[in-house]
């Protein structure tokens, strides 16, 4: 009987496509860029027939006008009510009436019992705007060759590295400008439909992806931007 093959444990970060998040921008490991728009929901069935027709026509015009791919994501997450319960606890401490204190305590226990039996979910609607810089597309074949044959890579001096850093920063600013133009176009089109939109900023993007990759603590509120998140308490 052949000996079992040992499988080395890989780094979990290898499964994450995100390289960095800065200036309200998601930077992928392959050089691609993403900006994310959060879109408010609307109860379409409560609209009048004329309003429904107008929204449908506006959405059709939006799809026909976009000349680049985009992604629409519906994300369900568990609502964190710990802050709400803490607010009630503080309200109880400052309440001088014993009757109201008792009612607040009963209400808190009711909420805790309800949440234990019924998960309170919240849906988020996201539109992801992609952009692939030409520099990333050009660098891909060269990187593949140098990774297979390491000695082909040339040693860079300090001046060369400084110029490369300046070029990279200039390219980043230019790419940021181009993807922002796309995002502005999408935001304007969605607002014309009658939808509320918010372009997620850096801290909001960090929290969003933390929740994606940590579903067991998805109801967390505060995320450390340096990646040293506090341990969730049960």
N, C-alpha and C positions, 0 to 999 in steps of 0.2 A: 504494500500500500504506500503510495507516494506521500512524502511529508507535506503537510499543509503549507501553502504559500503565505508568507508573512506580508501583511499590507501595512506600510508605514502611514501613520496618521498625518494628514495634510493640515496645512494652516487654513483655518476657516476664512481668513481674509482673502484667500485665493478664489473663493466663491463669490466674492463681492466685486461687481464691475466698477464700482465708484472709486476713483483715485483721490479726488479732492472736491471740496465744496468751498467756493469763495466768490465774493462779489455777486451773490444771488445766482450763482451758476454751478451746475453739476458737471464735473470733469470726469470722464470715463477713462479707463486704463488704455483703451485703444485710441485715445485722442479726441473722441467725440464729445460734444458739448450738449447740455440740456438745460432748458429753463422750464419751470413748471408753473402753471396757472391753476389756482383753485377757483372753481365755478360754483356759485350758489344754485341750489335746486329750485325748481318751480313746479307747482301743482298744475300740470297741464289740463287735467280734467275739469278744474274749476274755472278755466278760462271760457269766455264765450266763443261761439263758432267763428266769428270774425277774428278774434284775437288768436285762436288756434291756427287759422289759415295764415295770418300774418307771420306768426312765429315759424310755422312750417316753411313758408316761402323764404323768410330771412335765413333759416338754417340751410335751405337748399342753395341759396346764393352764396352763403359762407363756404360751403363745401366746393362749389364750382369755382370760387375765386382763389382758393388756396392752391399754390403751385409747388408745394413741398409736403412731404409726409408728416403726419403728426399722430400722436397716440392719445386715446381717451381712456382713462382708468377710473373705475368705481371702487373705492376703498372703504371697507367696513371696519370699524374699530370700536372697541369697548370704551364707553364713556367713564371717565374718572370722576367720581362724586365725592372723593375725600375732601376736596376744598369746600364743597357745599356743606358737608357734615361738620367741618371745622368752624365754618361760619355760624352754623346753628348752635354749636357748643359755646362759642363766644357770646352769642345772643342770649343764651340761657344764663350765663354768668352775670350779665349786666341787667337781666330782667328782675325787677324788684317784686313782682307779683308771684307768689308761690303757685297759683293756679296755672299761670302761663308757663312757668318753669316745668311743671308736670306735663303740660301739653306738648311742650317742645321735646321733652325726653321721650314721650310716647311716639311722637312723630319721627324722631331719629331712629328709634327701634323699628318702627314700621318700614322706614326706608331701607335700613340695613337688611331686614328680613326679606323685603321684596327683591333687592338686588341679588341676594344669595340664591334665590330661586329663578330669577328672570334677569338675564344679561341685558343691560341697556346699551343698545348699539347706535352708532352714529355713522352715516354714510358721507363720504367726501367724494366730490367729483373733480377729477384732475385732467388737465390737458397738457401733454408733454410736447415741448417744441424741440426738435432735434437740429443739430448743425454739425457737419463734418468739415473741419478746416482742411484746406488743400495741403498744408504742411504735414498733417497727420497721415494723409493718404500717400504722400510722397515718401514719408519716412518708414512706412510699414515694410516694403520689400527690403530696404537696406538693413533695418533692425533684424529681420529674419535671418539674413545672411551672416551678420556679425555675431548673432547669438549662437549660430552653428559653428562658426570659425572665429573664435574670440581674438586670435592674434591679428585679424584684419583691422581691428579697431585701432585708431591712431591715438597716441597719448597727447593730450591737450595741455598747453601751458596756461598760465593764469590769464594772460591777455586774451587768448582765444576763448577761454571759458567766460570771461567777462563780456566779450562781444556776443557770444552765444546766448548769454542770459539777457542782454539788452534786446537781441532779436526776438527771443522768446516772449519777452514782456510786450514788445511792440505788436507781435502777432496776436498775442492774447487780447490786447485792447481792441485790435481790429476785428477779431472774431467775436468778441463780446458785443461790439457795435452792430455787427451783422445779425447775430441771433436776437439781439434786442429789437431790431427792426421787424423781424419775423413775429416776435412776441407781441409787439405793439399792434401789428396788423391783426393778429388773432384776437387780442383783447377788444379792439374796436369792433370787429365783426360779431363777437359774442355779446357785447353790450348793445349792438343794434338789434339783436334778437330779443333783448329785454332781460339778459342774465347779468347777475353781479359777478365780477371777476376780481381776483387778487393775485398778483405775481408774488410767489413765495420768496422771502428773503433768506439770507444764509442760515440764520438760526432756525427758521421754520423748516428749511430743507433738511438740516441735520436731524431735527426731531422726527420729521416724516420718514427718513430712511432708517433711523434707529427703530422706529415702530415697525417698519417693514421687516427688518432682519431680527427683531426681538419680539415676536408675537406674544411670548409669555409675560412680557411687561409692557404690553401695548398701551396700557392706560396711564403710563407715566406722564408727568407734566413737564418737569424740568430736566434738560439734557445738558451735560457738560460738553462744550464745544471741543475741548482737547481730547475727548474720548474717554475720560475717566468718570463714567457715570456712577452716581451713588447707587449702592445696592438697594434694590427694591425690597420693601418690607411688606409682609403679608398681613 
